[in-house]
Amino acid sequence: MLDKIRKILCEFVDMEPDQITLDTDIHSDLALNSLELVNFAVEVEEEFDVVIPDKEAMGIRTVGDVIKIVEKYMNK
């Protein structure tokens, strides 16, 4: 799952996938703007066939948070 999320993030930032870790902060380390963040969330939802509630999406800080939320909704 981490590799897929890294691949998606690399569409928005100029980084190599192996530079993105579970602790990478989506806001401060990757500096995604609001539109990029929304587009990232949509791509994650499509890739993993989940729907992430807006309230939870707003609380995402790190790549690890993304994985936890995706895992939570993959099981529903």
VMD Tcl script that builds the backbone (N, CA, C; Angstrom):
set m [mol new atoms 228]
animate dup $m
set s [atomselect $m all]
$s set {name element resname resid chain x y z} {
  {N N MET 1 A 0.827 -1.190 0.000}
  {CA C MET 1 A 0.000 0.000 0.000}
  {C C MET 1 A 0.876 1.261 0.000}
  {N N LEU 2 A 1.958 1.244 0.766}
  {CA C LEU 2 A 2.840 2.406 0.821}
  {C C LEU 2 A 3.373 2.749 -0.561}
  {N N ASP 3 A 3.757 1.750 -1.327}
  {CA C ASP 3 A 4.292 2.009 -2.665}
  {C C ASP 3 A 3.262 2.679 -3.570}
  {N N LYS 4 A 2.017 2.257 -3.474}
  {CA C LYS 4 A 0.972 2.865 -4.295}
  {C C LYS 4 A 0.732 4.313 -3.879}
  {N N ILE 5 A 0.731 4.578 -2.585}
  {CA C ILE 5 A 0.524 5.944 -2.104}
  {C C ILE 5 A 1.706 6.820 -2.502}
  {N N ARG 6 A 2.920 6.275 -2.404}
  {CA C ARG 6 A 4.097 7.030 -2.853}
  {C C ARG 6 A 3.959 7.407 -4.326}
  {N N LYS 7 A 3.541 6.465 -5.140}
  {CA C LYS 7 A 3.391 6.703 -6.574}
  {C C LYS 7 A 2.384 7.823 -6.829}
  {N N ILE 8 A 1.269 7.786 -6.113}
  {CA C ILE 8 A 0.259 8.837 -6.268}
  {C C ILE 8 A 0.832 10.189 -5.848}
  {N N LEU 9 A 1.520 10.235 -4.722}
  {CA C LEU 9 A 2.082 11.495 -4.249}
  {C C LEU 9 A 3.102 12.065 -5.222}
  {N N CYS 10 A 3.854 11.204 -5.869}
  {CA C CYS 10 A 4.880 11.668 -6.806}
  {C C CYS 10 A 4.273 12.339 -8.041}
  {N N GLU 11 A 2.983 12.155 -8.251}
  {CA C GLU 11 A 2.307 12.879 -9.319}
  {C C GLU 11 A 2.146 14.356 -8.960}
  {N N PHE 12 A 2.220 14.665 -7.666}
  {CA C PHE 12 A 1.992 16.031 -7.184}
  {C C PHE 12 A 3.264 16.743 -6.734}
  {N N VAL 13 A 4.301 15.987 -6.404}
  {CA C VAL 13 A 5.541 16.591 -5.904}
  {C C VAL 13 A 6.732 16.071 -6.689}
  {N N ASP 14 A 7.780 16.856 -6.691}
  {CA C ASP 14 A 8.998 16.479 -7.399}
  {C C ASP 14 A 9.937 15.773 -6.422}
  {N N MET 15 A 9.614 14.527 -6.141}
  {CA C MET 15 A 10.407 13.705 -5.224}
  {C C MET 15 A 10.471 12.292 -5.774}
  {N N GLU 16 A 11.476 11.580 -5.347}
  {CA C GLU 16 A 11.558 10.161 -5.654}
  {C C GLU 16 A 10.693 9.410 -4.642}
  {N N PRO 17 A 10.046 8.333 -5.064}
  {CA C PRO 17 A 9.175 7.591 -4.140}
  {C C PRO 17 A 9.869 7.150 -2.853}
  {N N ASP 18 A 11.148 6.763 -2.934}
  {CA C ASP 18 A 11.822 6.282 -1.727}
  {C C ASP 18 A 12.138 7.393 -0.733}
  {N N GLN 19 A 11.908 8.650 -1.108}
  {CA C GLN 19 A 12.090 9.768 -0.180}
  {C C GLN 19 A 10.851 9.970 0.697}
  {N N ILE 20 A 9.765 9.332 0.329}
  {CA C ILE 20 A 8.509 9.475 1.063}
  {C C ILE 20 A 8.387 8.306 2.035}
  {N N THR 21 A 8.251 8.633 3.317}
  {CA C THR 21 A 8.155 7.619 4.366}
  {C C THR 21 A 6.792 7.710 5.049}
  {N N LEU 22 A 6.562 6.815 5.975}
  {CA C LEU 22 A 5.319 6.856 6.747}
  {C C LEU 22 A 5.194 8.147 7.548}
  {N N ASP 23 A 6.327 8.728 7.920}
  {CA C ASP 23 A 6.323 9.948 8.733}
  {C C ASP 23 A 6.326 11.234 7.916}
  {N N THR 24 A 6.362 11.113 6.594}
  {CA C THR 24 A 6.350 12.310 5.752}
  {C C THR 24 A 5.057 13.077 5.978}
  {N N ASP 25 A 5.206 14.360 6.329}
  {CA C ASP 25 A 4.049 15.222 6.573}
  {C C ASP 25 A 3.554 15.771 5.236}
  {N N ILE 26 A 2.315 15.512 4.943}
  {CA C ILE 26 A 1.749 15.896 3.657}
  {C C ILE 26 A 1.700 17.412 3.501}
  {N N HIS 27 A 1.534 18.119 4.602}
  {CA C HIS 27 A 1.424 19.571 4.533}
  {C C HIS 27 A 2.798 20.246 4.544}
  {N N SER 28 A 3.607 19.957 5.545}
  {CA C SER 28 A 4.879 20.677 5.658}
  {C C SER 28 A 5.997 20.085 4.805}
  {N N ASP 29 A 6.083 18.771 4.707}
  {CA C ASP 29 A 7.168 18.168 3.930}
  {C C ASP 29 A 6.892 18.185 2.425}
  {N N LEU 30 A 5.642 17.984 2.048}
  {CA C LEU 30 A 5.303 17.909 0.628}
  {C C LEU 30 A 4.674 19.197 0.100}
  {N N ALA 31 A 4.190 20.023 1.011}
  {CA C ALA 31 A 3.620 21.334 0.668}
  {C C ALA 31 A 2.517 21.251 -0.388}
  {N N LEU 32 A 1.621 20.271 -0.230}
  {CA C LEU 32 A 0.493 20.189 -1.143}
  {C C LEU 32 A -0.466 21.338 -0.865}
  {N N ASN 33 A -0.925 22.000 -1.917}
  {CA C ASN 33 A -1.921 23.040 -1.715}
  {C C ASN 33 A -3.300 22.387 -1.590}
  {N N SER 34 A -4.308 23.180 -1.360}
  {CA C SER 34 A -5.657 22.644 -1.112}
  {C C SER 34 A -6.170 21.805 -2.277}
  {N N LEU 35 A -5.991 22.303 -3.489}
  {CA C LEU 35 A -6.469 21.576 -4.660}
  {C C LEU 35 A -5.706 20.267 -4.840}
  {N N GLU 36 A -4.407 20.303 -4.650}
  {CA C GLU 36 A -3.605 19.080 -4.763}
  {C C GLU 36 A -4.015 18.061 -3.710}
  {N N LEU 37 A -4.306 18.535 -2.516}
  {CA C LEU 37 A -4.722 17.636 -1.443}
  {C C LEU 37 A -6.045 16.954 -1.774}
  {N N VAL 38 A -6.980 17.713 -2.319}
  {CA C VAL 38 A -8.264 17.132 -2.723}
  {C C VAL 38 A -8.044 16.114 -3.834}
  {N N ASN 39 A -7.241 16.478 -4.827}
  {CA C ASN 39 A -6.973 15.558 -5.938}
  {C C ASN 39 A -6.255 14.305 -5.466}
  {N N PHE 40 A -5.336 14.458 -4.526}
  {CA C PHE 40 A -4.641 13.308 -3.946}
  {C C PHE 40 A -5.644 12.382 -3.267}
  {N N ALA 41 A -6.543 12.955 -2.459}
  {CA C ALA 41 A -7.546 12.148 -1.753}
  {C C ALA 41 A -8.435 11.400 -2.740}
  {N N VAL 42 A -8.831 12.056 -3.812}
  {CA C VAL 42 A -9.673 11.414 -4.829}
  {C C VAL 42 A -8.921 10.244 -5.472}
  {N N GLU 43 A -7.659 10.454 -5.796}
  {CA C GLU 43 A -6.878 9.376 -6.410}
  {C C GLU 43 A -6.694 8.194 -5.459}
  {N N VAL 44 A -6.495 8.481 -4.182}
  {CA C VAL 44 A -6.367 7.407 -3.187}
  {C C VAL 44 A -7.681 6.633 -3.105}
  {N N GLU 45 A -8.792 7.352 -3.060}
  {CA C GLU 45 A -10.096 6.683 -2.996}
  {C C GLU 45 A -10.313 5.790 -4.220}
  {N N GLU 46 A -9.949 6.291 -5.383}
  {CA C GLU 46 A -10.136 5.496 -6.598}
  {C C GLU 46 A -9.201 4.287 -6.618}
  {N N GLU 47 A -7.945 4.486 -6.229}
  {CA C GLU 47 A -6.962 3.399 -6.254}
  {C C GLU 47 A -7.359 2.255 -5.323}
  {N N PHE 48 A -7.884 2.602 -4.155}
  {CA C PHE 48 A -8.186 1.582 -3.148}
  {C C PHE 48 A -9.680 1.293 -3.016}
  {N N ASP 49 A -10.496 1.909 -3.873}
  {CA C ASP 49 A -11.940 1.698 -3.880}
  {C C ASP 49 A -12.548 1.914 -2.498}
  {N N VAL 50 A -12.263 3.087 -1.938}
  {CA C VAL 50 A -12.806 3.469 -0.628}
  {C C VAL 50 A -13.380 4.878 -0.730}
  {N N VAL 51 A -14.189 5.223 0.233}
  {CA C VAL 51 A -14.672 6.594 0.379}
  {C C VAL 51 A -14.213 7.075 1.742}
  {N N ILE 52 A -13.430 8.138 1.730}
  {CA C ILE 52 A -12.915 8.704 2.979}
  {C C ILE 52 A -13.770 9.926 3.309}
  {N N PRO 53 A -14.446 9.897 4.456}
  {CA C PRO 53 A -15.263 11.049 4.840}
  {C C PRO 53 A -14.413 12.322 4.922}
  {N N ASP 54 A -14.992 13.438 4.493}
  {CA C ASP 54 A -14.269 14.715 4.490}
  {C C ASP 54 A -13.678 15.046 5.848}
  {N N LYS 55 A -14.441 14.771 6.896}
  {CA C LYS 55 A -13.977 15.086 8.251}
  {C C LYS 55 A -12.670 14.354 8.560}
  {N N GLU 56 A -12.574 13.097 8.162}
  {CA C GLU 56 A -11.354 12.331 8.404}
  {C C GLU 56 A -10.236 12.767 7.470}
  {N N ALA 57 A -10.595 13.069 6.239}
  {CA C ALA 57 A -9.581 13.516 5.279}
  {C C ALA 57 A -8.900 14.792 5.759}
  {N N MET 58 A -9.653 15.661 6.408}
  {CA C MET 58 A -9.092 16.917 6.907}
  {C C MET 58 A -8.088 16.684 8.030}
  {N N GLY 59 A -8.155 15.538 8.695}
  {CA C GLY 59 A -7.258 15.238 9.798}
  {C C GLY 59 A -5.973 14.537 9.391}
  {N N ILE 60 A -5.835 14.249 8.121}
  {CA C ILE 60 A -4.639 13.555 7.649}
  {C C ILE 60 A -3.430 14.483 7.727}
  {N N ARG 61 A -2.377 13.991 8.383}
  {CA C ARG 61 A -1.136 14.772 8.463}
  {C C ARG 61 A 0.012 14.059 7.748}
  {N N THR 62 A 0.111 12.751 7.970}
  {CA C THR 62 A 1.256 12.012 7.442}
  {C C THR 62 A 0.817 10.926 6.465}
  {N N VAL 63 A 1.785 10.386 5.766}
  {CA C VAL 63 A 1.516 9.268 4.868}
  {C C VAL 63 A 0.990 8.081 5.677}
  {N N GLY 64 A 1.515 7.893 6.871}
  {CA C GLY 64 A 1.025 6.829 7.751}
  {C C GLY 64 A -0.447 6.996 8.080}
  {N N ASP 65 A -0.885 8.246 8.260}
  {CA C ASP 65 A -2.303 8.522 8.515}
  {C C ASP 65 A -3.152 8.085 7.330}
  {N N VAL 66 A -2.663 8.337 6.122}
  {CA C VAL 66 A -3.393 7.945 4.918}
  {C C VAL 66 A -3.605 6.435 4.922}
  {N N ILE 67 A -2.548 5.703 5.210}
  {CA C ILE 67 A -2.631 4.246 5.213}
  {C C ILE 67 A -3.628 3.751 6.255}
  {N N LYS 68 A -3.592 4.323 7.459}
  {CA C LYS 68 A -4.517 3.914 8.510}
  {C C LYS 68 A -5.972 4.132 8.101}
  {N N ILE 69 A -6.236 5.274 7.497}
  {CA C ILE 69 A -7.612 5.579 7.097}
  {C C ILE 69 A -8.058 4.676 5.950}
  {N N VAL 70 A -7.193 4.464 4.982}
  {CA C VAL 70 A -7.549 3.581 3.864}
  {C C VAL 70 A -7.829 2.176 4.397}
  {N N GLU 71 A -6.973 1.678 5.275}
  {CA C GLU 71 A -7.187 0.336 5.853}
  {C C GLU 71 A -8.520 0.280 6.610}
  {N N LYS 72 A -8.845 1.333 7.314}
  {CA C LYS 72 A -10.091 1.393 8.075}
  {C C LYS 72 A -11.304 1.242 7.158}
  {N N TYR 73 A -11.282 1.912 6.023}
  {CA C TYR 73 A -12.444 1.904 5.134}
  {C C TYR 73 A -12.413 0.791 4.094}
  {N N MET 74 A -11.275 0.149 3.919}
  {CA C MET 74 A -11.211 -1.004 3.011}
  {C C MET 74 A -11.979 -2.179 3.600}
  {N N ASN 75 A -12.068 -2.236 4.902}
  {CA C ASN 75 A -12.705 -3.352 5.577}
  {C C ASN 75 A -14.209 -3.173 5.729}
  {N N LYS 76 A -14.748 -2.082 5.210}
  {CA C LYS 76 A -16.193 -1.843 5.366}
  {C C LYS 76 A -16.915 -2.118 4.088}
}
mol reanalyze $m
mol bondsrecalc $m
mol representation Tube
mol addrep $m
